[in-house]
């Protein structure tokens, strides 16, 4: 057990995709495979290491638990650089005069050192504590005499808008500033989301703002290296866990591509990358799968989904006397793409639930009263 040797290591659970659950404001920076360390007291010598702005996470691949070391425990490091010998070894200097030696057999040691140095310099975990204190103070002074009345509320909103605009301008001024302010942007999105829970009237507007901000830690080829498609597959599974449930357990691959790329912002992925990532769902034992219908339509669906569920939904609409219906009508009602809605109607016709009328107005479906 790693904790028997180092008290600074703790365990954290993972999501349904096998990735560690990130903390509030935490951003994943890089992923490294084939990392060895005889100091960690484990029989596994093939660690998967994730570096975030708060923690160093390690996973041996044997269970659904990740070990993590808070970066505020790291006092420094030794990169073991010499002019005549190149080493894959890095020594982490942690509290209580302890050292941990790790070796990057999978390469990308220089990237790890560069990112670790930046994280230790930024100390994002300290700013998180400051932000939490500021939120408490703001809530306590929200209804002071100065902020009373309409003028006080307008003054408060103006001050908050100036602060938000300042953070956004600073964060997006250049790439380095964006990386250093990533956690603040994530925290801002989470605060907006919490605000919508209390203000239903503005929920749609703020949700669109949060969606436009995008994923806090999109998996990229630079951060994940050779694990890009594996990590991409896991993140897609996390991202669409709730969205697939709302869509009835199935979504066209083209819709998945558009929705996911919108959330990624400028870090777009190609259709081929998405397809290769979705092919890994079953191999990684994720609760989703890529399916191809006889018509050639590619969809992403949950593993417990089947065509009987489709027919049940159609039967419910039949009982509610929602027919005649076109693919556009069904897509609007069930929040699915036109292509997928057409497939659903054809599948219901195949099961004898519906019958068609192919007229000059297009393909229209009715309740089948002949069977």
Buried (B, 14 or more C-beta within 10 A) or exposed (E): EBEEEBEBBBEBEBBEBBBBEBBEBBBBBBBBBBBBBEBBEBEBBEBBBBBBBBBBBBBBEEEEEBBBBBBBBBEEBEBBEEEEEEEBBBBBBBEEEBEBBBBBBBBBBEBBBEBBEBBBEBEBBEBBEEBEEEEEEEEEEEEEEEBEEEEBEEEBEEEEEEEEEEBBEBBEEEEEEEBBBBBBBBBBBBEBBEEBEEEEEEBEEBEEBBEEBBBBBBBBBEBBBBBBBBBBBBBBBBBBBEBBEEBBBBBBBBBBBEBBBEBBEEBEBEEEBBBBBBEBBEEBEBEBBBBEEEEEBBBBBBEEBEBEBBBEBBBEBBEEEBBEBBBEBBBEBBEBBBBBBBBBBBBBBEBEBBBBEEEEEEBBBBBBEEE
